[in-house]
Amino acid sequence: MSENREIADLRKEINKTVSVLSNIDAFYKDFLEKTLPLLGKNQTSAIVQAEIFTDFYTCLESLFLKISAFFENELKKNGWHKDLLHKMTLEIRETRIPVISDKTYSILLEFLKFRHFKRYYHEFDYDWDKLEYLQKKYIQVNELFKNDVERFSNFLAEL
């Protein structure tokens, strides 16, 4: 497979991820507008919100893995999730520009920590203050990531 074909395939993966993120965002907005007012801040609505945040971050991480494999393919064995996220902020000289900005990184780190917490927290009593904080961060990072990924996709198109 030629390098141009591989780059085109990576751009298709980016577009697919953006589409999935758009679906997650549409579901989340619908949940906030229609379902949350009906349910109120209860256990069920907290579980839904936590799952949306987890799916959002996991979708991004899957793309980051594909980008990392394309350009680097080297992650720490322990703590690779955080290592991967950090590497997305790096410019690799004469190879690639950063995938995400430092600001996007710092917000996504909150989602990584939350996903890790959710994975090992086996109760359903979520802290609504934390969920509301993540909701604010979600709104911020969604726009930041769209700009970051568009810039990165344009970089790939120039290769």
C-alpha positions in Angstrom: 0.0 0.0 0.0 1.4 3.4 -0.9 2.0 6.1 1.7 -0.6 8.3 0.0 -3.2 5.5 0.4 -2.3 5.1 4.1 -2.7 8.8 4.7 -6.0 8.7 2.9 -7.1 5.8 5.1 -6.0 7.7 8.3 -8.0 10.7 7.1 -11.0 8.4 6.6 -10.6 7.2 10.2 -10.6 10.8 11.4 -13.8 11.6 9.4 -15.4 8.4 10.8 -14.4 9.5 14.4 -15.8 13.0 13.8 -19.1 11.4 12.6 -19.3 9.2 15.7 -18.5 12.1 18.0 -21.3 14.1 16.2 -23.7 11.3 17.0 -22.6 11.2 20.6 -23.0 14.9 20.8 -26.5 14.8 19.2 -27.6 12.1 21.7 -26.2 14.1 24.6 -27.9 17.3 23.6 -31.2 15.4 23.1 -30.7 13.8 26.6 -30.1 17.2 28.2 -33.0 18.8 26.5 -35.7 16.1 26.7 -34.7 13.3 29.1 -32.9 15.0 31.9 -35.7 17.4 32.6 -38.1 14.4 32.9 -35.9 12.3 35.0 -34.2 15.0 37.1 -30.9 14.5 38.7 -31.3 10.9 39.8 -29.3 7.7 39.6 -30.5 6.8 36.1 -29.7 10.2 34.5 -26.3 10.2 36.2 -25.5 6.8 34.8 -26.5 7.9 31.3 -24.4 11.1 31.6 -21.4 9.1 32.9 -21.7 6.6 30.0 -21.9 9.4 27.4 -18.7 11.0 28.8 -17.0 7.6 28.8 -18.0 6.8 25.2 -16.9 10.3 24.1 -13.4 9.8 25.5 -13.1 6.2 24.4 -13.9 7.3 20.8 -11.2 9.9 20.9 -8.7 7.5 22.4 -9.4 5.0 19.6 -8.5 7.6 17.0 -5.4 8.6 19.0 -4.2 5.0 18.9 -4.6 4.8 15.2 -2.7 8.1 14.8 0.0 6.9 17.2 0.4 3.6 15.3 0.7 5.5 12.0 3.4 7.8 13.2 5.1 6.4 16.3 3.9 3.0 17.4 5.6 3.3 20.7 3.7 3.6 24.0 4.7 2.8 27.6 3.4 -0.5 28.8 2.3 0.9 32.1 0.2 4.1 32.0 -0.2 3.9 28.2 -3.5 5.7 28.2 -2.0 8.9 29.7 1.1 8.5 27.6 -1.0 8.3 24.5 -2.9 11.4 25.3 0.3 13.3 26.1 1.9 12.2 22.8 -1.0 13.7 20.9 0.3 17.1 22.1 3.8 16.6 20.7 5.2 17.8 17.4 7.4 15.0 16.0 10.0 16.8 14.0 9.8 16.3 10.3 7.0 13.8 10.9 3.9 15.4 12.2 2.4 18.3 14.0 0.6 18.0 17.3 -2.8 16.4 17.0 -4.3 18.4 19.9 -3.4 21.6 21.7 -2.2 21.7 25.3 -5.6 23.2 26.3 -7.5 20.3 24.7 -5.1 17.9 26.4 -5.7 19.4 29.9 -9.5 19.0 29.4 -9.3 15.6 27.9 -7.2 14.5 30.9 -10.2 15.1 33.1 -12.2 12.7 30.9 -9.5 10.1 31.0 -9.4 10.3 34.8 -13.2 10.1 34.9 -13.3 7.1 32.6 -10.7 5.4 34.8 -12.7 6.2 37.9 -15.9 4.9 36.3 -14.2 1.7 35.2 -13.3 0.8 38.8 -16.1 2.5 40.7 -18.8 -0.2 41.0 -21.5 2.0 42.6 -24.1 4.1 40.9 -24.1 7.1 43.2 -22.3 9.7 41.0 -21.4 13.1 42.2 -23.6 15.6 40.3 -21.1 18.5 40.9 -18.5 16.4 39.1 -20.9 15.5 36.3 -21.9 19.2 35.9 -18.2 20.2 35.8 -17.6 17.6 33.1 -20.6 18.9 31.2 -19.0 22.3 31.1 -15.6 20.8 30.1 -17.4 18.7 27.4 -18.8 21.8 25.8 -15.4 23.5 25.8 -13.4 20.5 24.5 -15.8 19.6 21.8 -15.2 22.9 20.0 -11.4 22.7 20.7 -11.1 19.2 19.4 -13.1 20.0 16.2 -10.5 22.8 15.5 -7.6 20.6 16.4 -8.7 17.6 14.3 -9.5 19.9 11.3 -6.0 21.4 11.5 -4.4 17.9 11.7 -6.5 16.5 8.9 -5.4 19.5 6.7 -1.8 18.7 7.6 -2.3 15.1 6.5 -3.8 16.3 3.2 -0.6 18.2 2.5 1.7 15.2 3.0 
